[in-house]
Structures are given as C-alpha cells and as structure tokens.
Amino acid sequence: MDEAKQLVNNIVAACQEKKAKDIVIINMTNLPGAICRYFVICQGNTPTQTTAISEEIIDSVKKKTKERPVSIDGMREGRWIGIDYGTVIVHVFLPELRDFYDIEHLWEDAETEAIPDID
C-alpha cells in the first residue's frame, strides 16, 4: 500500500474515532491535473464536533506517521475545516455547508468510496 493510501486510512480511522458521519474517499489518482491524490470528506453535527474531528485527525496522523499538515483552515469557526497534507486533502463540514457546496460531485470522473458510519 502506498503512503498516500495509508495516510487516507489513518485519516478515516481518526474520523471514525470522533463519530464523523458520511465519510467519503475520492480517489483522484487517475485524473490528470488533479490537485491531490485523494480527498477525504466527512461531517460533524456541530462546530464543536467538526473541530474535535479535525484535531483527532491531526493528532492521530502525527502520532502514527509523523506527518503534519501543510495547512489548516477553518478551525476557528468549525463550519468547514480543510486540512491539507499535500497528497491528501481533508474536508470536515457541517451538514448544511456540505450540502450547499457539494464538492463530492465536482470530480464525477473520480472513483468514490463511501465508508459506513460507526454508531
């Protein structure tokens, strides 16, 4: 398994640890000119939960892989948090913003994988 896919798996595990919902992996490795190899998209019910999910991703990935994000945006508001690892970009949304921006469907040619929710 390559490093980017391993990073995705660590991110998904961190999302599940904080009960993120509707986790989707978008594999963009076969799309020419893509800005990254993978997107991981999920949602939390409140700004507090989206922040907790994001913090868990950052802490867990750092512990498991020693990797740190290139940039993080949106932590203060907790409405749409972006975490950029270079090869993988994570989006943690509130449900209404996720529905509004619908970024899953911007790359319809990409392979998507829905991860079942853990209750």
KAZI-V914914 format. One record per residue. N is the residue number from 0. RES is the residue in one small letter. PHI is phi in degrees with one decimal (* if undefined). D_CENTER is the distance of its C-alpha to the mean C-alpha in Angstrom with 1 decimal. Layout:
n res phi d_center
N RES PHI D_CENTER
N RES PHI D_CENTER
This chain:
n res phi d_center
0 m * 18.9
1 d -76.8 17.7
2 e -60.9 15.8
3 a -65.1 12.7
4 k -68.4 12.6
5 q -64.5 13.4
6 l -61.1 10.6
7 v -57.5 8.1
8 n -62.1 10.4
9 n -65.8 10.4
10 i -65.0 6.8
11 v -61.8 7.4
12 a -61.2 10.7
13 a -65.8 9.8
14 c -60.0 7.9
15 q -65.8 11.2
16 e -58.4 13.3
17 k -102.9 12.8
18 k 62.6 13.2
19 a -61.8 10.0
20 k -113.6 11.2
21 d 50.3 10.8
22 i -74.4 7.8
23 v -130.6 7.9
24 i -107.2 7.7
25 i -110.1 9.5
26 n -90.9 12.0
27 m -109.6 13.6
28 t -63.2 15.9
29 n -97.1 18.9
30 l -98.3 18.6
31 p -64.5 21.0
32 g 78.8 20.0
33 a -64.9 16.2
34 i -77.3 14.5
35 c -158.4 12.2
36 r -88.5 12.3
37 y -141.8 8.9
38 f -110.8 6.0
39 v -120.7 3.2
40 i -123.8 4.2
41 c -151.9 6.0
42 q -144.3 9.0
43 g -122.7 11.6
44 n -81.2 15.2
45 t -138.2 16.3
46 p -57.7 15.5
47 t -63.0 16.4
48 q -69.7 14.0
49 t -63.0 10.9
50 t -67.2 12.4
51 a -63.1 13.0
52 i -61.0 9.6
53 s -62.9 8.5
54 e -63.4 11.8
55 e -64.5 11.5
56 i -58.6 8.5
57 i -60.6 10.8
58 d -67.7 13.9
59 s -65.7 13.2
60 v -63.6 12.0
61 k -62.4 15.0
62 k -67.3 17.3
63 k -82.0 16.5
64 t -124.6 16.3
65 k 67.9 17.7
66 e -85.7 14.9
67 r -118.9 14.2
68 p -65.4 11.9
69 v -69.5 14.0
70 s -154.9 13.2
71 i -136.4 11.6
72 d -137.4 12.6
73 g 95.9 13.2
74 m -64.1 13.7
75 r -63.4 17.3
76 e -85.1 16.9
77 g 70.6 13.8
78 r -94.4 13.7
79 w -143.7 10.8
80 i -106.9 9.0
81 g -110.1 7.7
82 i -124.3 7.2
83 d -105.5 9.0
84 y -103.5 10.1
85 g 87.0 12.3
86 t -83.0 11.7
87 v -132.7 7.9
88 i -117.8 6.1
89 v -106.4 2.8
90 h -121.6 4.4
91 v -115.5 6.0
92 f -113.1 9.2
93 l -79.5 12.7
94 p -54.6 14.0
95 e -67.8 16.6
96 l -73.6 14.6
97 r -62.0 12.2
98 d -62.5 15.5
99 f -64.6 17.1
100 y -82.6 14.9
101 d 45.4 14.0
102 i -69.2 11.8
103 e -56.8 11.3
104 h -94.8 15.0
105 l -71.1 15.4
106 w -117.7 15.3
107 e -66.5 17.4
108 d -79.6 18.8
109 a -81.1 15.6
110 e -78.0 15.3
111 t -117.0 12.9
112 e -133.1 12.5
113 a -89.4 12.2
114 i -97.7 11.8
115 p -60.9 14.6
116 d -66.8 14.4
117 i -104.0 16.1
118 d -95.1 18.7
